[in-house]
Amino acid sequence: MPNESKCKVKICGTTSIHDACLAADAGANYSGVLVEVASSERSLTTTQAVEIANGSPIPTVLLLYNRITADIKEVVSRIQPFAVQLLGQEPPQHVEKLKRVVTCQLWKSVYLPAGSPENVDMSEIRAQMQAYCDAGADFLLFDTVDTSIDPPRYGGTGKTCDWHVAAELIADSPLPVFFAGGIRPDNVKDAIETIKPHGIDLCSGVEASKGIKEKQKLEQLMEQVKLAEEM
């Protein structure tokens, strides 16, 4: 059944039509598919992504990492996603250029450090958010970067950042923000109530194993999202 909650839900790291359908059945709004992202165990080829996007009952968000404009344009023309989410260190100028050559929405990941907030440069992140807004991004997505490993892992860490820092930044954001990083069925209600994002985004929190979604966890997640909306 369709999701009636105000907080949107994106289930990321989708690796099959079956899992896109599970997410849709539970009430999620979007399915995220990674394409040729070397750091992710859930990454697919363009051909596999085309199949999932064509078979998914909910809109597909295509996740790409530090790809040049021409590459993105070609991948978008093949997959025809609802949106492209830029995962890397793409500058605002890249978003501006893409806006002229693709017709789908453009989402941009902004990274907050996993763990405690002492190393968060709030003014720098606010400047980034405004710059991506000015460049034409449609949505921002806050995710965590794990700097405890080398090289650092951007997104897909399963780790949380400081929620109060995220809440402060989201309250000031010039664009709607999805929130990711360590979200699970058992903490999503608290996350929504504390951070008040436009939407939440998660992957490992609803998996049976890496890359395989679990029906029961998806249903539990959506139940908690709806409970948060009733508060």
Residue frames relative to the residue before (quaternion, step in Angstrom):
aa qw qx qy qz dx dy dz
M 1.0000 0.0000 0.0000 0.0000 0.00 0.00 0.00
P 0.5814 -0.6148 0.3868 0.3666 3.62 -1.03 0.63
N 0.5035 -0.6483 0.4848 0.3020 3.53 -1.15 0.64
E 0.2018 -0.8072 0.5475 0.0889 3.56 -0.65 1.13
S 0.4994 0.6777 -0.4310 0.3249 3.60 1.22 -0.13
K 0.5409 -0.6227 0.4581 0.3313 3.54 -1.21 0.55
C 0.6653 0.4668 -0.3009 0.4989 3.58 1.05 -0.72
K 0.3288 -0.7651 0.5222 0.1836 3.58 -0.57 1.16
V 0.2111 -0.7816 0.5787 0.0985 3.56 -1.19 0.59
K 0.0723 -0.7664 0.6377 0.0267 3.55 -0.89 1.03
I 0.1818 -0.7600 0.6170 0.0930 3.54 -0.81 1.07
C 0.1707 -0.8422 0.5098 0.0408 3.54 -0.40 1.27
G 0.7528 0.3848 -0.2872 0.4503 3.55 -1.33 0.21
T 0.2524 0.7767 -0.5333 0.2203 3.59 1.08 0.72
T 0.1047 -0.8318 0.5447 0.0207 3.58 -0.77 1.02
S 0.7875 0.1863 -0.1273 0.5735 3.62 1.24 0.07
I 0.6088 -0.5229 0.4405 0.4024 3.56 -1.27 0.37
H 0.5941 0.5848 -0.3548 0.4232 3.58 1.03 -0.82
D 0.7115 0.4491 -0.2682 0.4692 3.59 0.86 -0.96
A 0.5944 0.5392 -0.3665 0.4707 3.61 1.12 -0.58
C 0.6555 0.5032 -0.3033 0.4744 3.57 1.04 -0.78
L 0.6107 0.5390 -0.3501 0.4625 3.61 1.04 -0.73
A 0.6590 0.5061 -0.3052 0.4651 3.58 0.94 -0.91
A 0.6581 0.5094 -0.3030 0.4644 3.57 0.96 -0.88
D 0.6550 0.5219 -0.3094 0.4505 3.58 0.93 -0.91
A 0.6675 0.4986 -0.3041 0.4620 3.58 1.04 -0.75
G 0.5988 -0.5909 0.3503 0.4117 3.59 1.22 -0.44
A 0.3924 0.7204 -0.4885 0.2974 3.60 1.22 0.24
N 0.4685 -0.7057 0.4731 0.2422 3.55 -1.22 0.58
Y 0.8111 0.1034 -0.0105 0.5757 3.57 1.06 -0.79
S 0.2340 -0.7283 0.6259 0.1523 3.51 -1.30 0.54
G 0.2186 -0.7964 0.5537 0.1063 3.59 -0.78 1.02
V 0.0752 -0.7984 0.5975 0.0018 3.58 -0.88 1.00
L 0.2578 -0.7647 0.5740 0.1390 3.57 -0.76 1.08
V 0.1003 -0.8019 0.5881 0.0319 3.57 -0.92 0.92
E 0.8551 -0.1112 0.0247 0.5059 3.54 -0.71 1.22
V 0.3452 0.6814 -0.5471 0.3424 3.55 0.83 1.10
A 0.3622 -0.8077 0.4211 0.1978 3.54 -0.06 1.36
S 0.6870 0.5094 -0.2934 0.4272 3.61 1.02 -0.74
S 0.6980 0.4876 -0.2689 0.4502 3.61 1.22 -0.31
E 0.4322 -0.6937 0.5251 0.2370 3.53 -1.02 0.92
R 0.6861 0.4801 -0.2763 0.4715 3.60 1.25 -0.30
S 0.4169 0.7369 -0.4428 0.2951 3.56 1.30 0.16
L 0.1986 -0.7846 0.5825 0.0751 3.56 -1.10 0.84
T 0.5382 -0.5571 0.4989 0.3887 3.54 -1.34 0.07
T 0.6637 -0.4823 0.3780 0.4290 3.56 -1.28 0.27
T 0.6406 0.5414 -0.3229 0.4386 3.59 0.96 -0.88
Q 0.6568 0.4949 -0.3065 0.4793 3.60 0.95 -0.86
A 0.6560 0.5215 -0.3108 0.4485 3.58 1.00 -0.83
V 0.5957 0.5575 -0.3570 0.4548 3.59 1.07 -0.73
E 0.6599 0.5239 -0.3018 0.4460 3.56 0.91 -0.96
I 0.6823 0.4801 -0.2907 0.4684 3.59 0.90 -0.92
A 0.6534 0.5154 -0.3201 0.4527 3.59 0.90 -0.90
N 0.6666 0.5010 -0.2989 0.4640 3.59 1.01 -0.78
G 0.7604 0.3991 -0.2009 0.4713 3.58 1.07 -0.73
S 0.5560 0.6348 -0.3884 0.3703 3.59 1.25 -0.19
P 0.4074 -0.7177 0.5081 0.2465 3.61 -0.94 0.87
I 0.7306 0.3354 -0.2144 0.5548 3.62 1.25 -0.30
P 0.6658 -0.5331 0.3355 0.3999 3.60 -1.16 0.54
T 0.3339 -0.7448 0.5520 0.1704 3.55 -1.08 0.84
V 0.1642 -0.7394 0.6465 0.0917 3.53 -1.02 0.95
L 0.2586 -0.7893 0.5469 0.1052 3.54 -0.65 1.18
L 0.1747 -0.8062 0.5595 0.0799 3.59 -0.68 1.07
L 0.0060 -0.7981 0.5985 -0.0686 3.55 -0.75 1.18
Y 0.2327 -0.7942 0.5542 0.0893 3.57 -1.10 0.76
N 0.8582 -0.1563 0.0722 0.4836 3.57 -0.66 1.20
R 0.3336 0.7330 -0.5184 0.2873 3.57 0.83 1.01
I 0.5043 -0.6469 0.4713 0.3242 3.59 -1.09 0.66
T 0.6995 -0.5100 0.3101 0.3930 3.55 -1.22 0.56
A 0.6613 0.5201 -0.3171 0.4378 3.60 0.87 -0.92
D 0.6297 0.5306 -0.3212 0.4678 3.59 1.04 -0.82
I 0.6741 0.5022 -0.2972 0.4528 3.55 0.86 -1.00
K 0.6294 0.5418 -0.3293 0.4492 3.56 0.96 -0.88
E 0.6807 0.4895 -0.2928 0.4597 3.60 0.93 -0.90
V 0.6583 0.5068 -0.3110 0.4616 3.59 0.93 -0.91
V 0.6477 0.5185 -0.3128 0.4623 3.58 0.97 -0.85
S 0.6607 0.5076 -0.3205 0.4506 3.59 0.94 -0.83
R 0.6727 0.4848 -0.2984 0.4727 3.60 1.11 -0.61
I 0.7683 0.3911 -0.1963 0.4671 3.58 0.87 -0.97
Q 0.1681 -0.8200 0.5232 0.1603 3.59 1.12 -0.68
P 0.1450 0.8205 -0.5414 0.1121 3.62 0.70 1.00
F 0.6006 -0.5195 0.4548 0.4031 3.54 -1.36 0.16
A 0.8006 -0.0309 0.0700 0.5942 3.56 1.03 -0.87
V 0.2684 -0.6919 0.6354 0.2136 3.52 -1.37 0.33
Q 0.1501 -0.7635 0.6221 0.0867 3.55 -0.94 0.94
L 0.2530 -0.7724 0.5700 0.1204 3.56 -0.69 1.16
L 0.2410 -0.8414 0.4775 0.0769 3.53 -0.46 1.29
G 0.7039 0.5366 -0.2579 0.3874 3.55 1.13 -0.59
Q 0.7035 -0.4174 0.3546 0.4530 3.52 -1.13 -0.80
E 0.1814 0.8158 -0.5267 0.1555 3.56 1.12 0.72
P 0.3793 -0.7420 0.4999 0.2359 3.62 -0.74 0.99
P 0.6821 -0.4833 0.3431 0.4284 3.60 -1.21 0.33
Q 0.5990 0.5769 -0.3629 0.4203 3.61 1.08 -0.69
H 0.6100 0.5492 -0.3383 0.4602 3.57 1.15 -0.67
V 0.6360 0.5178 -0.3166 0.4766 3.58 0.99 -0.84
E 0.6461 0.5342 -0.3122 0.4469 3.55 0.96 -0.93
K 0.6626 0.5038 -0.2902 0.4722 3.57 0.99 -0.90
L 0.6567 0.5178 -0.3067 0.4544 3.58 0.96 -0.90
K 0.6028 0.5952 -0.3475 0.4019 3.54 1.03 -0.85
R 0.6865 0.4916 -0.2774 0.4584 3.55 1.15 -0.64
V 0.7775 0.3747 -0.1827 0.4708 3.60 1.15 -0.47
V 0.7340 0.3063 -0.2369 0.5579 3.63 1.23 -0.11
T 0.3711 -0.7437 0.5144 0.2111 3.57 -1.13 0.61
C 0.5650 0.5898 -0.4025 0.4134 3.62 1.22 -0.20
Q 0.6394 -0.5021 0.4061 0.4173 3.56 -1.32 0.17
L 0.2419 -0.7452 0.6023 0.1533 3.56 -1.27 0.50
W 0.0854 -0.7775 0.6230 0.0080 3.54 -0.76 1.14
K 0.1340 -0.8085 0.5694 0.0647 3.60 -1.01 0.73
S 0.3586 -0.7241 0.5546 0.1988 3.54 -0.88 1.02
V 0.0802 -0.7415 0.6652 0.0352 3.52 -1.14 0.86
Y 0.2629 -0.8319 0.4773 0.1049 3.58 -0.70 1.05
L 0.1583 -0.7476 0.6412 0.0697 3.50 -1.09 0.95
P 0.5412 -0.6379 0.4238 0.3472 3.62 -0.96 0.75
A 0.4799 -0.6325 0.5198 0.3154 3.58 -1.06 0.76
G 0.7769 0.3549 -0.2536 0.4541 3.55 -1.11 0.70
S 0.8417 -0.2278 0.1531 0.4649 3.54 -1.18 -0.69
P 0.5426 -0.7071 0.3818 0.2445 3.55 -1.16 0.71
E 0.4293 0.7515 -0.4591 0.2002 3.63 1.16 -0.10
N 0.7356 0.3969 -0.2415 0.4930 3.61 1.16 -0.48
V 0.4525 0.6676 -0.4685 0.3607 3.60 1.15 0.53
D 0.2114 -0.7623 0.6011 0.1136 3.57 -0.70 1.11
M 0.2657 -0.8223 0.4832 0.1408 3.56 0.08 1.34
S 0.6741 0.4961 -0.3191 0.4447 3.60 0.87 -0.87
E 0.6271 0.5323 -0.3322 0.4616 3.59 1.06 -0.70
I 0.6729 0.4810 -0.3016 0.4741 3.59 0.93 -0.87
R 0.6248 0.5243 -0.3411 0.4674 3.61 1.00 -0.73
A 0.6474 0.5143 -0.3169 0.4647 3.58 1.00 -0.81
Q 0.6190 0.5376 -0.3298 0.4681 3.58 1.05 -0.80
M 0.6624 0.5243 -0.3053 0.4395 3.56 0.86 -1.02
Q 0.6776 0.4869 -0.2910 0.4680 3.57 0.91 -0.93
A 0.6486 0.5304 -0.3189 0.4430 3.58 0.99 -0.86
Y 0.6687 0.4803 -0.3068 0.4776 3.61 0.97 -0.81
C 0.6016 0.5429 -0.3474 0.4719 3.57 1.11 -0.65
D 0.6767 0.4975 -0.2848 0.4619 3.56 0.87 -1.00
A 0.6669 0.5149 -0.2925 0.4524 3.59 1.13 -0.70
G 0.6267 -0.5856 0.3235 0.3995 3.59 1.27 -0.20
A 0.3552 0.7248 -0.5154 0.2879 3.62 1.20 0.26
D 0.4102 -0.7221 0.5079 0.2289 3.57 -1.11 0.73
F 0.7886 0.0270 0.0185 0.6141 3.57 1.08 -0.81
L 0.2588 -0.7003 0.6309 0.2110 3.52 -1.34 0.36
L 0.1414 -0.7708 0.6133 0.0987 3.53 -1.23 0.45
F 0.2442 -0.7626 0.5835 0.1355 3.58 -0.68 1.11
D 0.0749 0.7676 -0.6332 0.0650 3.55 -0.89 0.98
T 0.5058 -0.6579 0.4660 0.3069 3.57 -1.27 0.22
V 0.2166 -0.7138 0.6461 0.1619 3.51 -1.28 0.56
D 0.2570 -0.7611 0.5820 0.1265 3.55 -0.88 1.03
T 0.1196 -0.8296 0.5444 0.0332 3.57 -0.27 1.29
S 0.4968 0.6609 -0.4324 0.3596 3.60 1.26 0.12
I 0.7101 0.3753 -0.2474 0.5420 3.58 1.29 -0.16
D 0.2630 -0.7623 0.5734 0.1448 3.56 -1.23 0.47
P 0.4618 -0.3091 -0.8080 0.1958 1.54 -1.23 2.18
P 0.6469 -0.5111 0.3774 0.4218 3.62 -1.19 0.40
R 0.3194 -0.7397 0.5565 0.2027 3.58 -1.10 0.68
Y 0.2104 -0.7823 0.5803 0.0837 3.54 -0.74 1.16
G 0.8326 0.0179 -0.0549 0.5508 3.58 -0.41 1.25
G 0.7830 0.3181 -0.2451 0.4751 3.54 -1.28 0.40
T 0.4131 0.7413 -0.4451 0.2859 3.56 1.22 0.45
G 0.3318 -0.7372 0.5140 0.2869 3.58 1.12 -0.65
K 0.6112 0.5521 -0.3395 0.4543 3.59 1.32 0.10
T 0.4067 -0.7175 0.5164 0.2306 3.55 -1.15 0.66
C 0.3331 -0.6696 0.6130 0.2547 3.52 -1.32 0.40
D 0.6614 -0.4533 0.3738 0.4662 3.58 -1.25 -0.23
W 0.3936 -0.7672 0.4600 0.2118 3.57 -0.45 1.23
H 0.6493 0.5246 -0.3356 0.4365 3.60 1.01 -0.70
V 0.5978 0.5305 -0.3444 0.4926 3.56 1.15 -0.64
A 0.6528 0.5150 -0.3051 0.4642 3.59 0.93 -0.95
A 0.6492 0.5271 -0.3163 0.4479 3.59 0.95 -0.90
E 0.6531 0.5183 -0.3121 0.4554 3.57 0.96 -0.87
L 0.6798 0.4854 -0.2852 0.4700 3.58 0.95 -0.90
I 0.6540 0.5145 -0.3142 0.4570 3.59 0.98 -0.84
A 0.6238 0.5462 -0.3397 0.4440 3.59 1.03 -0.76
D 0.7311 0.4090 -0.2204 0.4996 3.59 1.14 -0.66
S 0.4787 0.7298 -0.4157 0.2559 3.59 1.24 -0.24
P 0.4161 -0.7046 0.5142 0.2567 3.58 -1.01 0.79
L 0.7430 0.2989 -0.1829 0.5702 3.60 1.31 -0.21
P 0.5827 -0.5330 0.4508 0.4161 3.62 -1.22 0.32
V 0.1898 -0.8065 0.5566 0.0619 3.58 -1.02 0.86
F 0.2474 -0.6972 0.6533 0.1609 3.52 -1.10 0.86
F 0.2251 -0.7825 0.5685 0.1177 3.57 -1.07 0.74
A 0.0073 -0.7965 0.6031 -0.0424 3.57 -0.89 1.02
G 0.5637 0.6194 -0.4443 0.3180 3.54 -1.33 0.16
G 0.8581 -0.1247 0.0389 0.4965 3.55 -0.20 1.31
I 0.4064 0.7049 -0.4883 0.3155 3.60 1.17 0.45
R 0.0123 0.7841 -0.6171 0.0651 3.56 -0.98 0.99
P 0.6850 -0.4640 0.3343 0.4514 3.61 -1.20 0.20
D 0.7129 0.4776 -0.2784 0.4315 3.62 0.98 -0.76
N 0.7736 0.3012 -0.2172 0.5135 3.64 1.15 -0.12
V 0.4535 0.7236 -0.4436 0.2719 3.60 1.23 -0.14
K 0.6180 0.5438 -0.3537 0.4440 3.61 1.01 -0.73
D 0.6637 0.4883 -0.3008 0.4801 3.60 0.90 -0.91
A 0.6363 0.5423 -0.3305 0.4379 3.58 0.99 -0.84
I 0.6729 0.4921 -0.2989 0.4644 3.58 0.87 -0.95
E 0.6844 0.4924 -0.2890 0.4534 3.58 0.91 -0.93
T 0.7022 0.4652 -0.2693 0.4669 3.60 1.04 -0.77
I 0.7858 0.3739 -0.1670 0.4635 3.55 0.81 -1.09
K 0.1527 -0.8279 0.5167 0.1559 3.57 1.15 -0.71
P 0.1788 0.8038 -0.5469 0.1512 3.61 0.68 1.05
H 0.6066 -0.5034 0.4475 0.4224 3.56 -1.31 0.12
G 0.7992 -0.0777 0.0828 0.5903 3.56 1.07 -0.78
I 0.3104 -0.7118 0.5854 0.2332 3.53 -1.32 0.17
D 0.1792 -0.7739 0.6058 0.0435 3.51 -1.22 0.67
L 0.1733 0.8000 -0.5611 0.1232 3.58 -0.75 0.93
C 0.2282 -0.7680 0.5908 0.0955 3.49 -1.32 0.44
S 0.7923 0.3398 -0.1954 0.4675 3.60 0.23 -1.28
G 0.6070 0.6021 -0.3494 0.3834 3.61 1.12 -0.60
V 0.7599 0.2888 -0.1909 0.5502 3.60 1.23 -0.28
E 0.4945 0.6603 -0.4267 0.3706 3.57 1.14 0.64
A 0.4201 -0.6451 0.5767 0.2735 3.52 -1.28 0.60
S 0.7392 -0.1167 0.0783 0.6586 3.54 1.19 -0.75
K 0.7354 -0.4380 0.2532 0.4508 3.59 -1.21 0.33
G 0.8413 0.1640 -0.1409 0.4954 3.55 -0.71 1.13
I 0.7000 0.4039 -0.2564 0.5302 3.60 1.30 -0.09
K 0.2876 -0.7863 0.5247 0.1542 3.59 -0.55 1.15
E 0.2893 -0.7537 0.5704 0.1512 3.55 -1.22 0.64
K 0.5137 -0.6905 0.4293 0.2740 3.56 -0.68 1.19
Q 0.6874 0.5029 -0.2964 0.4320 3.58 0.81 -1.01
K 0.6626 0.4981 -0.3084 0.4667 3.59 0.96 -0.83
L 0.6235 0.5318 -0.3350 0.4651 3.58 1.05 -0.74
E 0.6688 0.4942 -0.2989 0.4681 3.57 0.94 -0.87
Q 0.6369 0.5173 -0.3239 0.4710 3.59 1.02 -0.82
L 0.6220 0.5494 -0.3343 0.4466 3.57 0.99 -0.84
M 0.7169 0.4598 -0.2667 0.4511 3.57 0.74 -1.05
E 0.5791 0.5585 -0.3702 0.4644 3.59 1.14 -0.57
Q 0.6886 0.4820 -0.2750 0.4668 3.58 0.93 -0.93
V 0.5968 0.5491 -0.3575 0.4631 3.59 1.10 -0.69
K 0.6758 0.4908 -0.2905 0.4669 3.58 0.92 -0.92
L 0.6243 0.5325 -0.3394 0.4599 3.59 1.03 -0.74
A 0.6296 0.5361 -0.3335 0.4528 3.58 1.00 -0.78
E 0.6579 0.5183 -0.3082 0.4511 3.58 1.04 -0.74
E 0.6541 0.5311 -0.3118 0.4392 3.59 1.19 -0.51
M 0.5560 0.6393 -0.3913 0.3592 3.58 1.21 -0.37
